[in-house]
Amino acid sequence: MLILTRRVGETIRINDDISIQVLGICGQQVRLGITAPADVAVHREEVYERIQAQREIDSAA
């Protein structure tokens, strides 16, 4: 795992077409702004896990 430190307003780049900017920090929460192409799915982990679980249910049916 790569670990990076960023301040509010600073950005992380992934390849040429994905950027993640730190928009704000409030206590234990960090607000991120993510810019990515439309064909790149971006989800919170708990949402992604629900999607994967639903796909498994759908494929078993």
Backbone bond lengths (Angstrom), bond angles and torsions (degrees), N, CA, C in turn:
res aa  C-N    CA-C-N  psi(-1)  N-CA   C-N-CA  omega(-1)  CA-C   N-CA-C  phi
1 M - - - 1.449 - - 1.530 108.67 -
2 L 1.304 115.15 130.04 1.456 121.60 174.21 1.523 108.23 -85.39
3 I 1.319 117.40 129.44 1.466 121.94 179.01 1.526 107.97 -115.52
4 L 1.328 115.49 124.99 1.461 122.01 -178.97 1.519 109.69 -122.87
5 T 1.300 116.25 150.90 1.456 122.32 175.16 1.527 108.03 -112.31
6 R 1.314 116.33 130.23 1.462 122.25 178.76 1.517 108.95 -135.81
7 R 1.307 115.78 153.01 1.468 122.05 175.44 1.529 108.30 -104.24
8 V 1.312 116.09 167.00 1.467 121.01 177.25 1.525 108.71 -55.04
9 G 1.321 115.12 132.24 1.460 121.77 179.87 1.518 113.55 91.92
10 E 1.318 117.91 -12.74 1.460 120.56 179.80 1.531 110.17 -88.86
11 T 1.319 115.78 158.29 1.462 122.19 -170.88 1.521 110.91 -127.54
12 I 1.326 114.47 150.04 1.459 122.96 171.26 1.524 106.21 -114.35
13 R 1.329 117.33 136.43 1.463 121.93 179.00 1.527 109.47 -109.10
14 I 1.320 116.41 139.25 1.455 122.90 173.25 1.524 106.02 -122.33
15 N 1.311 114.93 114.49 1.468 121.18 -173.05 1.528 109.73 54.83
16 D 1.324 116.33 -151.39 1.465 120.11 -176.78 1.521 113.21 -91.54
17 D 1.347 117.36 -16.32 1.456 118.12 -167.05 1.522 115.90 -122.64
18 I 1.326 118.55 6.36 1.468 120.43 178.47 1.517 109.06 -126.07
19 S 1.326 116.45 129.51 1.462 120.72 175.51 1.526 109.38 -132.68
20 I 1.320 115.01 144.01 1.460 122.20 178.41 1.517 106.90 -126.03
21 Q 1.327 116.46 118.62 1.459 121.37 -177.78 1.525 109.79 -112.65
22 V 1.324 116.03 136.61 1.463 121.48 174.54 1.524 106.84 -79.07
23 L 1.335 116.01 113.66 1.467 120.66 -178.25 1.517 112.10 -90.49
24 G 1.321 116.91 -32.20 1.454 119.28 -178.63 1.512 111.49 -173.47
25 I 1.312 114.91 159.27 1.458 122.33 176.72 1.519 107.05 -132.69
26 C 1.328 115.88 128.46 1.453 120.96 179.02 1.520 107.51 -138.47
27 G 1.325 116.52 102.47 1.460 120.37 -177.74 1.512 110.81 64.36
28 Q 1.340 116.42 -121.23 1.465 122.38 -178.55 1.532 113.12 -90.82
29 Q 1.326 117.72 1.95 1.458 120.62 -177.22 1.523 111.48 -108.23
30 V 1.330 114.42 141.91 1.459 122.11 176.56 1.518 107.57 -120.21
31 R 1.323 118.04 129.29 1.467 122.05 175.75 1.514 107.93 -95.67
32 L 1.334 115.34 126.44 1.455 121.62 -179.07 1.515 109.79 -117.27
33 G 1.312 116.13 142.11 1.457 122.06 171.12 1.516 107.68 -109.84
34 I 1.328 116.80 126.37 1.461 121.17 -175.62 1.522 108.98 -118.50
35 T 1.324 115.48 126.20 1.452 121.97 175.25 1.519 107.28 -113.22
36 A 1.343 115.92 121.25 1.464 120.67 -178.47 1.524 108.51 -150.04
37 P 1.328 116.94 157.56 1.464 119.49 176.31 1.527 110.88 -60.83
38 A 1.315 116.28 156.60 1.460 121.43 -176.99 1.528 112.60 -61.79
39 D 1.324 117.40 -26.12 1.466 119.53 -178.36 1.533 113.07 -84.54
40 V 1.331 117.26 2.18 1.466 121.68 177.10 1.526 107.89 -102.62
41 A 1.323 116.55 116.81 1.461 120.93 179.54 1.527 109.51 -77.94
42 V 1.322 116.05 132.53 1.466 121.97 177.63 1.526 107.19 -126.80
43 H 1.337 116.08 118.84 1.458 121.46 -177.85 1.519 109.99 -138.04
44 R 1.327 116.89 153.25 1.466 120.73 165.05 1.524 106.57 -65.82
45 E 1.317 117.10 152.58 1.461 120.14 -174.97 1.525 112.83 -58.91
46 E 1.338 117.57 -41.94 1.465 119.21 -178.22 1.525 111.74 -65.48
47 V 1.311 118.06 -32.41 1.464 121.81 176.29 1.528 109.52 -70.50
48 Y 1.315 116.79 -43.70 1.465 121.50 178.33 1.527 110.82 -58.86
49 E 1.324 117.08 -43.04 1.464 121.07 179.62 1.529 111.31 -62.75
50 R 1.336 117.73 -39.20 1.468 121.02 177.07 1.524 111.13 -64.88
51 I 1.328 115.98 -40.88 1.471 120.42 178.40 1.523 109.78 -62.21
52 Q 1.330 116.91 -45.05 1.465 120.63 -179.92 1.525 110.85 -64.25
53 A 1.316 117.59 -41.77 1.463 120.99 178.78 1.526 110.54 -62.51
54 Q 1.319 116.99 -41.49 1.464 120.51 178.58 1.523 110.92 -65.59
55 R 1.325 117.52 -38.28 1.468 120.83 177.34 1.532 110.74 -62.28
56 E 1.328 116.97 -39.77 1.461 120.90 178.62 1.529 110.17 -64.72
57 I 1.329 116.97 -42.07 1.467 121.13 178.27 1.522 109.87 -63.15
58 D 1.330 116.05 -45.42 1.466 120.32 -178.47 1.529 111.78 -64.52
59 S 1.319 117.42 -38.17 1.461 119.66 -178.57 1.525 112.01 -74.31
60 A 1.328 117.45 -24.29 1.467 121.19 178.12 1.523 111.81 -79.02
61 A 1.319 116.65 -20.20 1.477 120.75 -176.73 1.508 112.43 -82.03
